[in-house]
Amino acid sequence: MKIIDCIFTKGNTGFYFDDQKALKHGKIKEDGLFYDGTPLTEGFTSLRIPGESVSINLVLENGIIVTGDCVAVQYSGAAGRDPLFLADNYMDLLEKEIKPLLLKEDIGEFRPLSEKYDTLKINGKRLHTAIRYGISQVLLKAVAVYKKMTPAEVIVEEFKTGVKELKAVPIFTQSGDDRYMNADKMIIKQVDSLPHALINNVETKLGLKGERLEKYLKWLKNRIIEKRMDESYNPIIHVDVYGAIGELYNYNIEKIAKYLMKLEKVVSPFKFRVESPIDAPSKEETIKALSDLRIELEKHGSKVEIIADEWCNTLEDIKEFAKHKAGHILQIKTPDLGAIHNAIEAVLYCKKHNIGAYVGGSCNETSISAEISANIAVGTGALLILAKPGMDVDNGFMLMKNEMERIVKLAKRKRV
């Protein structure tokens, strides 16, 4: 199947770009949704700026139009990621360099096309991860149209994922800073895993003795028990601390483990997961620290599950983290991996090596990129998927839940 036209459109995302370095280490002041302070990451003119996207719209020879979105994560330019993705900086490249190539393609198989654009170099440089992400999304959709199946089924077929029956994956929702009202939304909707909580600063969010997070988790546990409509609702409590616990205890593994086990008791009887308990200055240091922390927790019989995020950006990174068991679960942050065949392979690699595969991403994505992520998670049988985009809970949860239900039912209908 031929592509007869390609149109690029500039768009918004479901959240913002935030200067993570400044938020963690700079002098900042919160003012409503604004962060006042001096930017520390290249490209940022202020600590928070609007998220931007570029839609790639392909017109196929049968008249059907498919779309993929180029997007990057909230904390762009941090922890080894590609720089800030501002649409106007890339529109000329897309029009002059990428469009002519896409118009020459014959749509048949997804994987070789995805690999082609993932490794493509223009003027000696690979494309920004956001562009590789968007191109691969739209190519997967085009192949799904050609093969008359869902993108998830294309993934199962081409990557031989071993998934015999497509099933919805448990959803994890993010609260952002509104960790109380948004937790209520999650409880009402009986979300599988909650609440994120955005503990990204030691003094203001974690507490100089860890007391702020402990107090919040006590409240959350009691809130779930008090407000759940069904006693069988037992969500996993999953907080993202952006390395703050490591900072608080100066990367002392024994002290960090002791604190996590204290929190584990606080949230009992609910299962407890902690994302990015340590974010060291480099990938190698982070891998070692998380590996040592996992060993220390397991030595004491703790059931706390560590989730790796920062520095775990590429397929190669994920393989390194998995090899060293640097965490019980790895977040496969889809925009950071570029073309989505990398995310697919990352899930399959984690499953093969008995590491939990969490298909994540960013609040700074779009509805289109989110729905493709749902197809990745269902097609590979991932452990968990992030509700995205946005931080309002309702919309991200709706998008992921509804798309997974559609995938499952449409696949079953074809087999009747």
Residue pairs with C-beta under 8 A, 6 or more apart in sequence:
1 60
1 61
1 62
1 106
1 107
1 108
1 142
1 145
1 146
2 60
2 61
2 105
2 106
2 107
3 58
3 59
3 60
3 61
3 102
3 103
3 105
3 107
3 142
4 59
4 60
4 61
4 103
5 58
5 59
5 103
6 56
6 57
6 58
6 59
6 98
6 99
6 102
6 103
7 57
7 59
8 54
8 55
8 56
8 57
8 91
8 94
8 95
8 99
9 54
9 55
9 57
10 52
10 53
10 54
10 55
10 87
10 88
10 91
11 52
11 53
11 54
11 55
11 69
11 87
11 366
12 50
12 51
12 52
12 53
12 366
13 50
13 51
13 52
13 53
13 71
13 364
13 365
13 366
13 389
14 51
14 363
14 364
14 365
14 366
14 367
14 388
14 389
14 390
14 395
14 396
15 51
15 74
15 362
15 363
15 364
15 389
15 390
15 391
16 48
16 49
16 50
16 51
16 74
16 364
17 44
17 48
17 49
17 50
17 51
17 52
17 72
17 74
17 75
17 76
17 84
17 364
18 35
18 47
18 48
18 74
18 75
19 26
19 35
19 39
19 40
19 41
19 44
19 46
19 47
19 48
19 77
20 41
20 75
20 77
20 78
20 79
20 200
20 242
21 40
21 41
21 78
22 28
22 35
22 37
22 38
22 39
22 40
22 41
22 44
22 47
23 35
23 47
23 200
23 201
24 200
24 201
24 242
24 243
25 40
26 37
26 38
26 40
26 47
27 37
27 38
28 35
28 36
28 37
28 47
29 35
29 36
29 37
30 36
30 204
33 48
34 47
34 48
35 46
35 47
35 48
36 47
37 47
39 45
39 46
39 47
41 76
41 77
41 78
41 84
42 77
42 83
42 84
43 76
43 77
43 83
43 84
43 86
44 77
44 84
51 71
51 74
51 364
52 85
52 86
52 87
53 69
53 70
53 71
53 87
53 134
53 366
54 69
54 70
54 87
54 90
54 91
54 94
54 130
54 131
54 134
55 67
55 68
55 69
55 70
55 134
55 368
56 67
56 68
56 69
56 70
56 94
56 102
56 134
56 135
56 137
56 138
57 65
57 66
57 67
57 138
58 65
58 66
58 67
58 102
58 138
58 142
59 65
60 66
60 107
60 142
60 145
60 146
62 145
64 145
66 138
66 141
66 142
66 145
67 138
67 141
67 368
68 133
68 134
68 135
68 136
68 137
68 138
68 139
68 140
68 141
68 368
68 369
68 372
69 133
69 134
69 137
69 365
69 366
69 368
69 369
70 85
70 90
70 128
70 130
70 131
70 133
70 134
70 135
71 85
71 130
71 133
71 134
71 335
71 362
71 364
71 365
71 366
71 369
72 81
72 82
72 84
72 85
72 128
72 129
72 130
72 335
72 362
72 364
73 81
73 333
73 335
73 336
73 361
73 362
73 364
74 362
74 363
74 364
75 81
76 82
76 83
76 84
76 85
77 83
77 84
78 310
79 279
79 310
79 311
79 313
80 283
80 311
80 313
80 317
81 129
81 313
81 336
82 128
82 129
82 130
82 336
83 128
85 128
85 130
90 128
90 130
90 131
93 122
93 131
94 131
97 122
98 127
98 131
98 135
101 117
101 120
102 135
105 113
105 139
107 113
107 139
107 142
107 143
107 145
107 146
108 143
108 146
109 143
109 158
110 139
110 140
110 143
110 154
110 158
110 341
111 158
111 159
111 341
113 136
113 139
113 143
114 135
114 136
114 139
114 140
114 339
114 340
114 341
115 339
115 341
117 127
117 132
117 135
117 136
117 139
117 339
118 126
118 132
118 136
118 338
118 339
118 341
118 342
119 126
120 126
120 127
126 132
126 338
127 135
127 338
129 335
129 336
129 337
129 338
130 335
132 338
132 339
133 334
133 335
133 337
133 338
133 339
133 340
133 369
134 369
135 339
136 338
136 339
136 340
136 341
137 340
137 368
137 369
137 372
140 151
140 154
140 155
140 340
140 372
140 375
141 151
141 372
143 151
143 154
144 150
144 151
144 153
144 154
147 153
147 154
147 157
149 157
149 411
149 414
150 375
150 406
150 407
150 410
150 411
151 372
151 375
151 379
152 166
152 374
152 375
152 376
152 378
152 379
152 407
152 411
153 166
153 379
153 411
154 379
155 161
155 344
155 375
155 376
155 379
155 380
156 163
156 166
156 379
159 341
159 344
159 345
159 348
159 379
159 380
161 344
161 348
161 379
161 380
161 381
162 381
163 378
163 379
163 380
163 381
166 378
166 379
166 407
166 408
166 411
166 412
167 378
167 381
167 408
168 378
168 401
168 404
168 405
168 407
168 408
169 359
169 374
169 377
169 378
169 381
169 382
169 383
169 384
169 385
169 404
170 192
170 193
170 236
170 383
170 384
170 385
171 191
171 192
171 193
171 384
171 385
171 386
171 387
171 397
171 400
171 401
172 191
172 192
172 193
172 194
172 196
172 236
172 238
172 358
172 384
172 385
172 386
172 387
173 182
173 186
173 191
173 193
173 194
173 195
173 196
173 387
173 393
173 396
173 397
174 182
174 195
174 196
174 198
174 240
174 363
174 386
174 387
174 388
174 391
174 393
174 396
175 182
175 183
175 186
175 194
175 195
175 196
175 197
175 198
175 391
175 393
176 182
176 196
176 198
176 363
176 391
177 198
177 391
178 391
179 195
179 196
179 197
179 198
179 216
180 219
182 195
182 391
182 392
182 393
183 194
183 195
183 220
183 223
184 223
184 227
185 393
185 394
186 194
186 195
186 235
186 393
186 397
187 194
187 223
187 224
187 227
187 228
187 233
187 235
188 227
189 393
189 394
189 397
190 228
190 229
190 230
190 233
190 235
191 235
191 387
191 393
191 397
192 235
192 236
192 384
193 235
193 236
193 237
193 238
193 273
193 384
194 235
194 236
194 237
194 238
195 220
195 237
195 238
195 239
196 238
196 239
196 240
197 205
197 213
197 216
197 239
197 240
198 205
198 240
198 242
199 205
199 206
199 213
199 239
199 240
199 241
199 242
199 244
200 241
200 242
200 244
201 244
202 208
202 244
202 247
202 248
204 212
205 212
205 213
205 244
206 212
206 213
206 241
206 244
206 245
206 248
207 213
207 214
207 215
208 248
210 245
210 248
210 259
213 239
213 241
213 263
214 262
214 263
214 266
217 237
217 239
217 263
217 266
217 267
218 266
220 237
220 267
221 237
221 266
221 267
221 270
224 233
224 235
224 270
234 269
234 270
234 271
235 270
236 270
236 271
236 272
236 273
237 267
237 270
237 271
237 272
237 273
238 272
238 273
238 274
238 275
238 307
239 273
239 274
239 275
240 275
240 276
240 307
240 309
241 274
241 275
241 276
241 277
242 276
242 279
242 310
243 276
243 277
243 278
243 279
243 280
243 310
245 256
245 259
245 260
245 274
245 277
245 278
246 256
246 277
246 278
246 279
246 280
246 289
248 259
249 255
249 256
249 259
251 278
251 280
251 289
253 289
253 292
253 293
253 296
254 296
256 277
256 278
256 293
256 296
257 293
257 296
257 297
257 300
257 302
260 272
260 274
260 277
260 297
260 302
260 304
261 297
261 300
261 302
261 304
263 272
263 274
263 304
264 272
264 302
264 303
264 304
271 303
271 305
272 303
272 304
272 305
273 304
273 305
273 306
273 307
273 329
274 304
274 305
274 306
274 307
275 306
275 307
275 308
275 309
275 331
276 307
276 308
276 309
276 310
277 290
277 293
277 306
278 286
278 289
278 290
278 293
279 286
279 310
279 311
280 286
280 288
280 289
280 311
282 311
283 311
283 317
283 320
286 308
286 310
286 311
286 326
287 311
287 320
287 321
287 324
287 326
288 324
288 326
289 326
290 306
290 308
290 321
290 326
290 327
291 324
291 325
291 326
293 306
294 306
294 325
294 326
294 327
294 328
297 304
297 306
305 328
305 329
305 356
306 327
306 328
306 329
307 327
307 328
307 329
307 330
307 331
307 356
307 358
308 321
308 326
308 327
308 329
308 330
308 331
309 331
309 333
309 360
311 317
312 318
312 321
312 330
312 331
312 333
313 333
313 336
313 337
314 336
314 337
314 338
314 342
315 337
315 342
315 345
315 346
315 349
318 330
318 332
318 346
318 349
318 350
319 346
319 349
320 326
321 327
321 330
321 355
322 330
322 349
322 350
322 353
322 355
323 353
325 355
327 355
328 355
328 356
329 355
329 356
329 357
329 358
329 383
329 384
330 346
330 350
330 355
330 356
330 357
330 358
331 358
331 360
332 343
332 346
332 347
332 350
332 357
332 358
332 359
332 360
332 382
333 360
333 361
333 362
334 340
334 343
334 359
334 360
334 361
334 365
334 369
334 373
334 376
335 361
335 362
335 365
335 369
337 343
337 346
340 372
340 376
343 359
343 373
343 376
344 376
344 379
344 380
346 357
347 357
347 359
347 376
347 377
347 380
347 381
347 382
348 380
350 356
350 357
351 357
351 380
351 381
356 383
356 384
357 380
357 382
357 383
357 384
358 382
358 383
358 384
358 385
358 386
359 373
359 376
359 377
359 380
359 382
359 384
359 385
359 386
360 385
360 386
361 369
361 370
361 373
361 386
361 388
362 388
362 389
363 388
363 389
363 390
363 391
363 396
364 389
365 373
365 388
365 389
366 389
367 389
367 399
369 389
370 388
370 389
370 396
370 399
370 400
370 403
371 399
371 403
373 385
373 386
373 388
373 400
374 385
374 399
374 400
374 403
374 404
374 407
375 403
375 407
376 382
377 384
377 385
377 404
378 404
378 407
378 408
385 400
385 404
386 396
386 400
387 393
387 396
387 397
387 399
387 400
387 401
388 396
388 399
388 400
389 395
389 396
389 399
390 396
